[in-house]
Amino acid sequence: MNIPISFGWPQIVLFIVALIGLGLLISMVTSIFVKEVEKYEEELEDGTRHNKYVRRRHFKWHHGVTGTILLAIAVLLLSLTFLIQTYLGLTSEIKVAEVRATAVANLPHIMSVELVLYDQNGHPISDNTYGVMGDEWELQGDIIKFPGWLNIAGLHSGYKLTRLEGRFDDPNLERNSKHTVVVLNGGDDGFFKSVLPGGWFTPFVEAAYGNAVILGANGITYDVFVSQTGLFAKAVG
């Protein structure tokens, strides 16, 4: 399971903003009660006077008002941090595969599918060609969507490509014909199963589901991407 973490200048700026917001919260709390030094004279038994200093806490209404304003500013900054980082996460796209499927001449419902897989940094890690029965290719993957409070840290949806399959246009063939299934990356793994309802990591996951891209054997090359919403393809030629 790949769990890309995006951390760059946008995240650094947002982290600084969050620290400023936290500092304002602390400033609000500490500004409500302030110790002041009071001076008064104490008369001793011999009649002399002696200056004495005592630190007392006094409630400052103006500090309370200032603290309330600081609290409002802090909440606003933290809210903006959350919203902006969530937007950055939702608009990010990671290329995970390149697919080109071509129908085999004189062999109906047979495709030649070239599949190039990429790592999370956009580097190709494998390039294989498969004979696949069907009229359309289907690239499947597991998607794990994290909640917004983890997205603030630059944590993307987790993904893993699991299968390449063939599909038939004719429902009767789809129902009765033999299917080609190519297992990728070991298929569904233990981590994906652990985040499903009832698993150990369920409280930290917003959604876990299977996802697929389905396209025909038209000889067009497609780049397949993963985003916070799942897999999708773009034709490149």
C-alpha positions as YAML, in Angstrom:
chain: A
units: angstrom
residues:
- id: 1
  name: MET
  ca: [0.00, 0.00, 0.00]
- id: 2
  name: ASN
  ca: [1.48, 3.34, -1.07]
- id: 3
  name: ILE
  ca: [0.65, 6.28, 1.20]
- id: 4
  name: PRO
  ca: [2.18, 9.38, -0.42]
- id: 5
  name: ILE
  ca: [3.05, 12.23, 1.93]
- id: 6
  name: SER
  ca: [3.18, 15.69, 0.42]
- id: 7
  name: PHE
  ca: [5.50, 18.01, 2.34]
- id: 8
  name: GLY
  ca: [6.96, 21.14, 0.78]
- id: 9
  name: TRP
  ca: [6.81, 24.92, 1.03]
- id: 10
  name: PRO
  ca: [2.97, 25.03, 1.21]
- id: 11
  name: GLN
  ca: [3.01, 22.63, 4.16]
- id: 12
  name: ILE
  ca: [5.86, 24.54, 5.85]
- id: 13
  name: VAL
  ca: [3.97, 27.85, 5.54]
- id: 14
  name: LEU
  ca: [0.78, 26.27, 6.84]
- id: 15
  name: PHE
  ca: [2.68, 24.68, 9.72]
- id: 16
  name: ILE
  ca: [4.07, 28.11, 10.67]
- id: 17
  name: VAL
  ca: [0.56, 29.56, 10.51]
- id: 18
  name: ALA
  ca: [-0.66, 26.78, 12.78]
- id: 19
  name: LEU
  ca: [2.15, 27.56, 15.27]
- id: 20
  name: ILE
  ca: [1.16, 31.22, 15.23]
- id: 21
  name: GLY
  ca: [-2.42, 30.21, 15.97]
- id: 22
  name: LEU
  ca: [-1.28, 28.00, 18.84]
- id: 23
  name: GLY
  ca: [0.85, 30.82, 20.20]
- id: 24
  name: LEU
  ca: [-2.15, 33.13, 20.16]
- id: 25
  name: LEU
  ca: [-4.17, 30.57, 22.08]
- id: 26
  name: ILE
  ca: [-1.46, 30.31, 24.75]
- id: 27
  name: SER
  ca: [-1.16, 34.10, 24.87]
- id: 28
  name: MET
  ca: [-4.90, 34.37, 25.48]
- id: 29
  name: VAL
  ca: [-4.75, 31.97, 28.41]
- id: 30
  name: THR
  ca: [-1.74, 33.58, 30.06]
- id: 31
  name: SER
  ca: [-3.04, 37.13, 29.58]
- id: 32
  name: ILE
  ca: [-6.22, 36.65, 31.65]
- id: 33
  name: PHE
  ca: [-4.43, 36.63, 35.01]
- id: 34
  name: VAL
  ca: [-1.34, 38.77, 35.42]
- id: 35
  name: LYS
  ca: [0.80, 39.07, 38.53]
- id: 36
  name: GLU
  ca: [1.47, 42.63, 39.66]
- id: 37
  name: VAL
  ca: [3.89, 43.83, 42.30]
- id: 38
  name: GLU
  ca: [2.24, 45.93, 45.04]
- id: 39
  name: LYS
  ca: [4.26, 48.17, 47.34]
- id: 40
  name: TYR
  ca: [3.18, 49.15, 50.83]
- id: 41
  name: GLU
  ca: [4.84, 50.37, 53.98]
- id: 42
  name: GLU
  ca: [5.00, 48.23, 57.08]
- id: 43
  name: GLU
  ca: [5.55, 49.86, 60.48]
- id: 44
  name: LEU
  ca: [7.90, 47.95, 62.73]
- id: 45
  name: GLU
  ca: [7.79, 47.78, 66.52]
- id: 46
  name: ASP
  ca: [10.51, 50.42, 66.90]
- id: 47
  name: GLY
  ca: [8.39, 52.88, 64.94]
- id: 48
  name: THR
  ca: [10.38, 52.72, 61.72]
- id: 49
  name: ARG
  ca: [8.76, 52.06, 58.40]
- id: 50
  name: HIS
  ca: [9.83, 49.36, 56.01]
- id: 51
  name: ASN
  ca: [8.88, 48.99, 52.35]
- id: 52
  name: LYS
  ca: [7.43, 45.61, 51.50]
- id: 53
  name: TYR
  ca: [6.66, 44.20, 48.05]
- id: 54
  name: VAL
  ca: [4.01, 41.57, 47.38]
- id: 55
  name: ARG
  ca: [3.07, 39.94, 44.05]
- id: 56
  name: ARG
  ca: [-0.68, 39.59, 43.69]
- id: 57
  name: ARG
  ca: [-2.88, 38.29, 40.88]
- id: 58
  name: HIS
  ca: [-5.46, 40.70, 39.51]
- id: 59
  name: PHE
  ca: [-8.07, 39.97, 36.92]
- id: 60
  name: LYS
  ca: [-7.64, 42.33, 33.98]
- id: 61
  name: TRP
  ca: [-10.83, 42.85, 32.00]
- id: 62
  name: HIS
  ca: [-8.94, 44.39, 29.11]
- id: 63
  name: HIS
  ca: [-6.66, 41.32, 29.01]
- id: 64
  name: GLY
  ca: [-9.76, 39.12, 28.87]
- id: 65
  name: VAL
  ca: [-11.09, 41.09, 25.90]
- id: 66
  name: THR
  ca: [-7.70, 40.96, 24.21]
- id: 67
  name: GLY
  ca: [-7.49, 37.24, 24.87]
- id: 68
  name: THR
  ca: [-10.92, 36.71, 23.30]
- id: 69
  name: ILE
  ca: [-9.82, 38.58, 20.19]
- id: 70
  name: LEU
  ca: [-6.61, 36.53, 20.05]
- id: 71
  name: LEU
  ca: [-8.65, 33.36, 20.41]
- id: 72
  name: ALA
  ca: [-10.88, 34.35, 17.49]
- id: 73
  name: ILE
  ca: [-7.83, 35.11, 15.33]
- id: 74
  name: ALA
  ca: [-6.23, 31.79, 16.30]
- id: 75
  name: VAL
  ca: [-9.35, 29.80, 15.44]
- id: 76
  name: LEU
  ca: [-9.56, 31.61, 12.09]
- id: 77
  name: LEU
  ca: [-5.90, 30.85, 11.27]
- id: 78
  name: LEU
  ca: [-6.22, 27.20, 12.24]
- id: 79
  name: SER
  ca: [-9.43, 26.89, 10.21]
- id: 80
  name: LEU
  ca: [-7.74, 28.40, 7.17]
- id: 81
  name: THR
  ca: [-4.82, 26.00, 7.64]
- id: 82
  name: PHE
  ca: [-7.23, 23.06, 7.61]
- id: 83
  name: LEU
  ca: [-9.20, 24.25, 4.60]
- id: 84
  name: ILE
  ca: [-6.20, 25.18, 2.47]
- id: 85
  name: GLN
  ca: [-4.31, 21.96, 3.17]
- id: 86
  name: THR
  ca: [-7.41, 19.89, 2.45]
- id: 87
  name: TYR
  ca: [-7.74, 21.68, -0.89]
- id: 88
  name: LEU
  ca: [-4.10, 20.99, -1.71]
- id: 89
  name: GLY
  ca: [-4.62, 17.31, -0.97]
- id: 90
  name: LEU
  ca: [-7.79, 17.03, -3.05]
- id: 91
  name: THR
  ca: [-6.23, 18.61, -6.14]
- id: 92
  name: SER
  ca: [-3.04, 16.54, -6.14]
- id: 93
  name: GLU
  ca: [-2.63, 13.83, -8.78]
- id: 94
  name: ILE
  ca: [-0.08, 11.01, -8.84]
- id: 95
  name: LYS
  ca: [0.65, 9.03, -11.98]
- id: 96
  name: VAL
  ca: [0.53, 5.32, -11.17]
- id: 97
  name: ALA
  ca: [0.37, 3.56, -14.56]
- id: 98
  name: GLU
  ca: [0.43, 3.83, -18.34]
- id: 99
  name: VAL
  ca: [-1.80, 1.50, -20.36]
- id: 100
  name: ARG
  ca: [-2.06, 0.77, -24.09]
- id: 101
  name: ALA
  ca: [-4.48, -1.94, -25.27]
- id: 102
  name: THR
  ca: [-4.77, -3.14, -28.88]
- id: 103
  name: ALA
  ca: [-7.16, -5.74, -30.29]
- id: 104
  name: VAL
  ca: [-5.38, -8.78, -31.76]
- id: 105
  name: ALA
  ca: [-6.17, -9.28, -35.46]
- id: 106
  name: ASN
  ca: [-8.14, -12.44, -36.43]
- id: 107
  name: LEU
  ca: [-8.66, -13.28, -32.72]
- id: 108
  name: PRO
  ca: [-11.97, -11.81, -31.54]
- id: 109
  name: HIS
  ca: [-12.21, -10.65, -27.94]
- id: 110
  name: ILE
  ca: [-8.44, -10.85, -27.41]
- id: 111
  name: MET
  ca: [-6.31, -7.83, -26.48]
- id: 112
  name: SER
  ca: [-2.63, -7.12, -26.17]
- id: 113
  name: VAL
  ca: [-2.25, -4.86, -23.12]
- id: 114
  name: GLU
  ca: [0.99, -3.08, -22.30]
- id: 115
  name: LEU
  ca: [1.07, -1.96, -18.67]
- id: 116
  name: VAL
  ca: [3.77, 0.29, -17.21]
- id: 117
  name: LEU
  ca: [3.63, 0.77, -13.43]
- id: 118
  name: TYR
  ca: [5.08, 3.83, -11.66]
- id: 119
  name: ASP
  ca: [6.12, 4.47, -8.09]
- id: 120
  name: GLN
  ca: [4.81, 7.42, -6.06]
- id: 121
  name: ASN
  ca: [7.66, 9.60, -7.33]
- id: 122
  name: GLY
  ca: [6.71, 9.09, -10.98]
- id: 123
  name: HIS
  ca: [9.47, 6.59, -11.83]
- id: 124
  name: PRO
  ca: [8.62, 3.48, -13.92]
- id: 125
  name: ILE
  ca: [9.12, 0.26, -11.96]
- id: 126
  name: SER
  ca: [7.86, -2.35, -14.47]
- id: 127
  name: ASP
  ca: [6.83, -2.65, -18.12]
- id: 128
  name: ASN
  ca: [4.95, -5.80, -19.17]
- id: 129
  name: THR
  ca: [2.66, -6.85, -22.01]
- id: 130
  name: TYR
  ca: [-0.24, -9.25, -21.31]
- id: 131
  name: GLY
  ca: [-2.62, -11.22, -23.50]
- id: 132
  name: VAL
  ca: [-6.05, -10.42, -22.08]
- id: 133
  name: MET
  ca: [-9.42, -11.91, -23.04]
- id: 134
  name: GLY
  ca: [-12.13, -9.30, -23.52]
- id: 135
  name: ASP
  ca: [-13.01, -6.12, -25.36]
- id: 136
  name: GLU
  ca: [-12.11, -3.69, -22.56]
- id: 137
  name: TRP
  ca: [-9.32, -3.56, -20.00]
- id: 138
  name: GLU
  ca: [-9.98, -2.88, -16.34]
- id: 139
  name: LEU
  ca: [-7.26, -1.67, -14.00]
- id: 140
  name: GLN
  ca: [-8.26, -2.10, -10.36]
- id: 141
  name: GLY
  ca: [-6.87, -0.69, -7.14]
- id: 142
  name: ASP
  ca: [-7.50, -0.32, -3.41]
- id: 143
  name: ILE
  ca: [-8.03, 3.22, -2.09]
- id: 144
  name: ILE
  ca: [-7.75, 4.36, 1.53]
- id: 145
  name: LYS
  ca: [-9.00, 7.87, 2.28]
- id: 146
  name: PHE
  ca: [-7.75, 9.54, 5.44]
- id: 147
  name: PRO
  ca: [-9.75, 12.13, 7.42]
- id: 148
  name: GLY
  ca: [-9.06, 15.83, 7.09]
- id: 149
  name: TRP
  ca: [-7.08, 16.16, 10.31]
- id: 150
  name: LEU
  ca: [-4.45, 13.80, 8.88]
- id: 151
  name: ASN
  ca: [-4.61, 15.54, 5.51]
- id: 152
  name: ILE
  ca: [-3.34, 18.70, 7.26]
- id: 153
  name: ALA
  ca: [-0.02, 16.91, 7.67]
- id: 154
  name: GLY
  ca: [0.18, 16.36, 3.89]
- id: 155
  name: LEU
  ca: [-1.05, 12.76, 4.03]
- id: 156
  name: HIS
  ca: [-2.66, 11.68, 0.76]
- id: 157
  name: SER
  ca: [-5.06, 8.87, 0.16]
- id: 158
  name: GLY
  ca: [-3.32, 5.51, 0.27]
- id: 159
  name: TYR
  ca: [-3.46, 3.46, -2.93]
- id: 160
  name: LYS
  ca: [-2.33, 0.18, -4.40]
- id: 161
  name: LEU
  ca: [-2.91, -1.25, -7.88]
- id: 162
  name: THR
  ca: [-4.11, -4.83, -7.43]
- id: 163
  name: ARG
  ca: [-5.46, -6.29, -10.70]
- id: 164
  name: LEU
  ca: [-5.62, -6.07, -14.46]
- id: 165
  name: GLU
  ca: [-8.67, -7.77, -15.93]
- id: 166
  name: GLY
  ca: [-10.54, -8.08, -19.22]
- id: 167
  name: ARG
  ca: [-14.23, -7.30, -19.76]
- id: 168
  name: PHE
  ca: [-16.59, -8.24, -22.59]
- id: 169
  name: ASP
  ca: [-19.01, -5.83, -24.27]
- id: 170
  name: ASP
  ca: [-21.57, -8.61, -24.71]
- id: 171
  name: PRO
  ca: [-23.30, -9.34, -21.37]
- id: 172
  name: ASN
  ca: [-23.66, -13.02, -22.30]
- id: 173
  name: LEU
  ca: [-19.92, -13.33, -22.91]
- id: 174
  name: GLU
  ca: [-19.24, -11.42, -19.70]
- id: 175
  name: ARG
  ca: [-21.45, -13.85, -17.83]
- id: 176
  name: ASN
  ca: [-20.24, -17.12, -19.36]
- id: 177
  name: SER
  ca: [-16.77, -16.67, -20.87]
- id: 178
  name: LYS
  ca: [-13.45, -17.24, -19.19]
- id: 179
  name: HIS
  ca: [-11.87, -14.09, -17.74]
- id: 180
  name: THR
  ca: [-8.26, -13.02, -17.63]
- id: 181
  name: VAL
  ca: [-7.07, -11.84, -14.22]
- id: 182
  name: VAL
  ca: [-3.53, -10.54, -13.73]
- id: 183
  name: VAL
  ca: [-2.66, -9.99, -10.05]
- id: 184
  name: LEU
  ca: [-0.54, -6.88, -9.45]
- id: 185
  name: ASN
  ca: [1.59, -6.08, -6.40]
- id: 186
  name: GLY
  ca: [0.36, -9.15, -4.54]
- id: 187
  name: GLY
  ca: [-3.34, -8.15, -4.72]
- id: 188
  name: ASP
  ca: [-5.25, -6.99, -1.62]
- id: 189
  name: ASP
  ca: [-2.88, -6.82, 1.34]
- id: 190
  name: GLY
  ca: [-3.28, -7.12, 5.08]
- id: 191
  name: PHE
  ca: [-3.12, -3.37, 5.67]
- id: 192
  name: PHE
  ca: [-6.11, -2.73, 3.39]
- id: 193
  name: LYS
  ca: [-8.11, -5.43, 5.15]
- id: 194
  name: SER
  ca: [-7.18, -4.00, 8.55]
- id: 195
  name: VAL
  ca: [-8.74, -0.61, 7.74]
- id: 196
  name: LEU
  ca: [-12.08, -2.10, 6.67]
- id: 197
  name: PRO
  ca: [-14.94, -1.81, 9.21]
- id: 198
  name: GLY
  ca: [-13.99, -3.71, 12.35]
- id: 199
  name: GLY
  ca: [-10.24, -3.52, 11.68]
- id: 200
  name: TRP
  ca: [-7.55, -2.10, 13.95]
- id: 201
  name: PHE
  ca: [-7.06, 1.12, 11.97]
- id: 202
  name: THR
  ca: [-10.72, 1.88, 11.27]
- id: 203
  name: PRO
  ca: [-10.87, 4.98, 13.57]
- id: 204
  name: PHE
  ca: [-8.08, 6.63, 11.57]
- id: 205
  name: VAL
  ca: [-9.62, 6.03, 8.13]
- id: 206
  name: GLU
  ca: [-12.52, 7.89, 6.54]
- id: 207
  name: ALA
  ca: [-13.14, 5.38, 3.73]
- id: 208
  name: ALA
  ca: [-11.60, 2.25, 2.21]
- id: 209
  name: TYR
  ca: [-12.85, 0.91, -1.11]
- id: 210
  name: GLY
  ca: [-11.99, -0.72, -4.41]
- id: 211
  name: ASN
  ca: [-11.75, 1.44, -7.52]
- id: 212
  name: ALA
  ca: [-11.24, 0.78, -11.24]
- id: 213
  name: VAL
  ca: [-10.60, 2.38, -14.63]
- id: 214
  name: ILE
  ca: [-12.33, 0.68, -17.60]
- id: 215
  name: LEU
  ca: [-11.54, 1.54, -21.23]
- id: 216
  name: GLY
  ca: [-11.61, -0.16, -24.62]
- id: 217
  name: ALA
  ca: [-8.86, -1.76, -26.71]
- id: 218
  name: ASN
  ca: [-8.62, 1.18, -29.11]
- id: 219
  name: GLY
  ca: [-4.84, 1.47, -29.40]
- id: 220
  name: ILE
  ca: [-4.78, 4.72, -27.41]
- id: 221
  name: THR
  ca: [-2.23, 5.19, -24.64]
- id: 222
  name: TYR
  ca: [-3.66, 6.31, -21.30]
- id: 223
  name: ASP
  ca: [-1.96, 7.70, -18.25]
- id: 224
  name: VAL
  ca: [-3.68, 6.48, -15.07]
- id: 225
  name: PHE
  ca: [-3.62, 8.74, -12.03]
- id: 226
  name: VAL
  ca: [-4.75, 8.45, -8.43]
- id: 227
  name: SER
  ca: [-6.20, 11.36, -6.46]
- id: 228
  name: GLN
  ca: [-8.17, 11.73, -3.22]
- id: 229
  name: THR
  ca: [-11.25, 10.57, -5.14]
- id: 230
  name: GLY
  ca: [-9.72, 7.45, -6.72]
- id: 231
  name: LEU
  ca: [-8.31, 6.29, -10.07]
- id: 232
  name: PHE
  ca: [-8.88, 8.05, -13.38]
- id: 233
  name: ALA
  ca: [-7.30, 8.01, -16.87]
- id: 234
  name: LYS
  ca: [-6.20, 10.62, -19.40]
- id: 235
  name: ALA
  ca: [-5.56, 9.85, -23.07]
- id: 236
  name: VAL
  ca: [-2.07, 10.83, -24.20]
- id: 237
  name: GLY
  ca: [-1.96, 9.40, -27.73]
...
